[in-house]
Every structure is written in C-alpha cells, then in structure tokens.
Amino acid sequence: MWRKVTATSFSSLKSSVFFTRLHLQQASKHNAASASAVSRFATVAPLQEKDGRCPFITFVLGGPGSGKGTQCIKIVETFGFKHLSAGDLLRREMVSNSEYGSMILNTIKEGRIVPSEVTVKLILKEMESSDNHKFLIDGFPRSEENRIAFEKISGAEPDVVLFFDCPEDVMVKRVLSRNQGRIDDNIDTIKKRLKVFEALNLPVIDYYAKKGKVHRINAVGTVDEIFEQVRPVFKACEQKALNRS
C-alpha cells in the first residue's frame, strides 16, 4: 500500500528548500515570519496507520475543464472517499485569519508560489483529522517539486493516480461555459493555463505511469459515461482489499 521514501532521493529538494529559506531570511520582517511558518509546516510526522488500516490515497489529476471535480463527487458518493481539494484547502486557510493563512495570502499577493510544504501540510492535517481512511487528493501534485515534497513529508506514495485525459478544445469550451463573465477566463488565458498544466503536471503523470499507478480516463462524454470508466478502478481496489482481509 504505502511505501516509505528514502531521504537520499531528495537532495535536490533539500537544496531548493534551503535557498528558498535563505531568500526569505534576507527579505523583510514579514518574509522572515513567513519562512518560520513554512519551516513549521514542513515538520510533519509521516502518515501512520489508523485503527489498523493504512491510508488509501488517490491523486486526481487533469487540466482545467477536464471534469475531475465532477467525477470526484461521483467517487465520494459511490465509494465513500474523503475529497480533498488542494485549492480549496489553501483558500480556506487564507480566510481563516491564522498565521499560516496570512502567510499564504501575502505570498500570493507578492506573486510568489505557495511553498509545496505548506500545501502538503494542509492536506496531511485534513487526512489525520478525518475518520475516513480513503482519500481523493484533487489537483495535487501539480509538479514534480510538489510530488517530491509530498513523498518526503508524508513518507508515502499514492495507491492510485487518476488522470482525466481531455482534448484542449473540449477543456476550453467547458471552462468558458461554466465561467461566463469571468475576466480571466478568455480563450487566450485558458490556453495559457493548459500549457502550464502540460509543462508541470505531465512529468508527474509520466513518473507514476512508469510505476504502474496511472489510470488514464477518456474525459470526453457525459458525466455518467466517464464515470463508467472510473468505476472499475475502485471496484478492483475494493476486491483486492477483500482478498487481503
């Protein structure tokens, strides 16, 4: 199920974190406080068994407009997973008036990327506080740096990776239709978001595909048609769990 990850695999991440912290220390007092918050976020205990069961985690990946959020709702209803949206967790933390929320908000205002350690910490916090042991992590990891941070901090890998594979023209059409009136959702900006997704997210998908964890879902069709491709993935997981018990 979950695999421990050796520290020697992450020398590049340690170097990246070191220079990120060094930069923060040289910035303003606010940035120094942010660095302290990031450091505390990073000191998280690896995931542990709960009630004798290991966490079962699925990464749900796909570009904007691929329909992964809608399918997550169906998976929760059918198979009883806990749905965790990385974006929703960050937004919720930002409006919480917590120390971490202020740091996240100011980081975004300054045009910087929220450190991976922060997002991972928020995800793990939700997992640890939940009575469920089956989790859908929606929209994370977004990059190889995200992936490495998750594996290092949690000490684990996902059991399943769902990739909702959808043509660009279909995703553009869906985003435009669901966000009418939003200034930032014109064709050019959507296509730029898709290019960013392709550049950052596809290496993550390729990495897990080599490990045999990726299930590619043809994300064209009705919600029910697409879910009929998703259903067998989790049915098979349930059967494996029964066979082990």
C-alpha positions in Angstrom: 0.0 0.0 0.0 2.1 2.9 1.3 5.8 3.0 0.7 8.5 4.7 2.8 10.7 7.0 0.8 14.4 7.2 1.4 15.8 10.6 2.3 18.7 10.2 -0.2 16.2 10.6 -3.1 15.6 14.2 -2.2 18.9 16.0 -2.1 17.7 18.4 -4.8 14.6 19.2 -2.8 16.7 19.9 0.3 18.8 22.3 -1.7 15.7 24.0 -3.1 14.2 24.4 0.3 17.5 25.8 1.7 17.7 28.5 -0.9 14.1 29.4 -0.5 14.5 29.8 3.2 17.7 31.8 2.7 15.9 34.2 0.4 13.1 34.6 2.9 15.5 35.4 5.7 17.1 38.2 3.6 13.7 39.8 2.9 11.5 41.9 5.1 10.4 41.1 8.6 7.1 39.8 7.2 9.0 37.4 4.9 11.1 36.3 7.8 7.9 35.4 9.7 6.7 33.6 6.6 9.9 31.5 6.5 9.3 30.5 10.1 5.8 29.4 9.3 7.0 27.4 6.3 9.5 25.7 8.5 6.9 24.6 11.0 4.7 23.4 8.1 7.5 21.2 7.0 8.0 19.4 10.3 5.2 16.9 9.9 5.2 13.3 11.1 4.8 10.7 8.3 1.3 9.2 7.8 0.5 6.4 10.2 -2.0 3.6 10.3 -5.3 4.5 11.9 -7.4 1.8 13.5 -5.2 -0.8 12.0 -5.7 0.5 8.4 -3.2 2.2 6.2 -4.5 5.3 4.4 -5.6 4.7 0.8 -4.9 7.7 -1.4 -5.7 8.6 -4.9 -4.2 11.6 -6.8 -6.8 13.0 -9.2 -5.1 14.9 -12.0 -6.4 16.7 -15.1 -6.3 20.1 -16.7 -8.9 22.8 -16.1 -12.2 21.7 -17.6 -11.3 18.0 -17.6 -14.2 17.3 -15.3 -12.2 15.8 -12.5 -14.1 17.7 -9.8 -17.4 16.4 -11.0 -16.0 12.8 -11.1 -14.7 13.3 -7.5 -18.2 13.9 -6.4 -19.4 10.7 -8.0 -16.5 8.7 -6.5 -17.3 10.1 -3.0 -21.0 9.1 -3.4 -20.3 5.6 -4.7 -17.1 4.5 -2.9 -17.1 6.6 0.3 -13.9 8.5 -0.2 -12.9 11.8 1.5 -12.4 14.5 -1.1 -9.6 16.9 -0.5 -9.1 19.8 -3.0 -5.7 21.4 -2.7 -7.0 24.7 -4.0 -10.0 24.7 -1.6 -7.7 24.0 1.4 -5.5 26.9 0.5 -8.4 29.3 0.0 -10.0 28.2 3.3 -6.7 28.7 5.2 -6.4 32.2 3.6 -9.6 33.4 5.1 -9.1 31.8 8.5 -7.1 34.7 9.9 -4.5 32.2 11.1 -0.8 32.8 11.0 -0.5 30.4 8.0 -3.5 32.0 6.3 -1.8 35.4 6.4 1.4 33.9 5.1 -0.4 32.2 2.2 -2.3 35.4 1.3 0.8 37.6 1.3 2.7 35.0 -0.7 0.1 35.0 -3.4 -0.2 38.8 -3.3 3.5 39.1 -3.9 3.3 36.9 -7.0 5.2 34.0 -5.4 4.2 30.4 -5.4 3.0 28.9 -2.1 5.7 26.5 -0.9 4.9 22.9 -1.5 5.5 22.1 2.2 2.5 24.4 3.1 0.1 22.6 0.8 1.3 19.2 1.8 0.9 20.1 5.5 -2.7 21.3 4.9 -3.5 18.0 3.1 -2.0 15.9 5.8 -3.7 17.8 8.5 -7.1 17.0 6.9 -6.2 13.4 6.4 -5.1 13.0 10.1 -8.2 14.6 11.4 -10.6 12.5 9.3 -12.2 9.3 10.4 -12.0 8.1 6.8 -9.0 6.2 5.5 -9.7 6.6 1.8 -8.8 10.0 0.2 -9.1 11.7 -3.1 -6.5 14.5 -3.5 -7.8 16.7 -6.2 -5.4 18.9 -8.2 -2.2 17.9 -6.3 0.6 17.3 -7.0 0.8 20.0 -9.8 4.5 19.5 -10.4 7.5 17.2 -9.8 8.5 19.5 -6.9 5.1 19.1 -5.4 5.3 15.3 -5.8 8.7 15.1 -4.2 7.6 17.2 -1.3 4.5 15.1 -0.7 6.5 11.8 -0.7 9.3 13.2 1.5 7.0 14.8 4.1 4.3 12.0 4.2 6.8 9.1 3.8 4.3 7.6 1.3 3.2 7.3 -2.3 -0.3 7.2 -3.7 -2.0 3.9 -4.4 -3.8 5.1 -7.5 -3.4 8.1 -9.8 -6.4 9.0 -11.9 -5.6 11.2 -15.0 -8.6 12.7 -16.8 -7.2 13.0 -20.3 -9.2 15.6 -22.3 -8.5 17.4 -25.6 -7.7 21.1 -25.3 -10.6 22.3 -27.4 -13.1 20.4 -25.1 -11.5 21.8 -21.9 -11.5 25.4 -23.3 -15.2 25.0 -24.2 -16.1 23.7 -20.8 -14.2 26.4 -18.9 -15.8 29.2 -20.9 -19.3 27.8 -20.5 -19.0 27.4 -16.7 -17.3 30.7 -16.0 -19.2 33.2 -18.2 -18.4 36.7 -17.1 -15.1 36.0 -15.5 -12.4 38.4 -16.9 -9.6 35.9 -16.6 -11.3 33.1 -18.5 -11.0 34.1 -22.1 -9.6 31.7 -24.7 -6.0 33.0 -24.5 -5.7 32.8 -20.8 -7.3 29.4 -20.7 -4.9 28.1 -23.3 -2.0 29.5 -21.2 -3.3 27.7 -18.1 -3.4 24.5 -20.2 0.1 24.9 -21.4 1.3 25.4 -17.8 -0.6 22.3 -16.8 1.0 20.3 -19.6 4.5 21.5 -18.7 4.3 20.9 -15.0 1.8 18.1 -14.5 2.6 15.7 -17.3 6.0 14.8 -15.8 4.2 13.8 -12.6 1.8 11.6 -14.6 4.7 10.0 -16.6 6.6 9.3 -13.3 3.7 7.4 -11.8 2.8 5.7 -15.1 6.2 4.0 -15.0 5.3 2.7 -11.6 2.0 1.3 -13.0 -0.2 3.5 -10.8 -1.8 5.7 -13.5 -5.3 5.1 -14.8 -6.0 7.2 -17.9 -9.6 8.2 -18.2 -11.0 9.4 -21.5 -12.7 12.6 -20.2 -14.9 13.1 -23.3 -18.6 12.2 -22.9 -21.4 12.6 -20.4 -20.7 12.5 -16.7 -22.1 9.0 -16.4 -20.2 7.8 -19.4 -16.9 9.0 -18.0 -17.7 7.5 -14.6 -18.3 4.1 -16.1 -14.5 4.2 -16.8 -13.7 5.3 -13.3 -15.9 2.7 -11.5 -13.9 -0.4 -12.4 -10.7 1.2 -11.0 -12.1 1.4 -7.5 -14.1 -1.8 -7.8 -10.8 -3.6 -8.4 -9.3 -1.9 -5.4 -12.2 -3.0 -3.2 -11.8 -6.6 -4.4 -8.1 -6.5 -3.6 -8.8 -5.3 -0.1 -11.4 -8.0 0.4 -8.9 -10.6 -0.8 -6.3 -9.4 1.8 -8.8 -9.5 4.7 
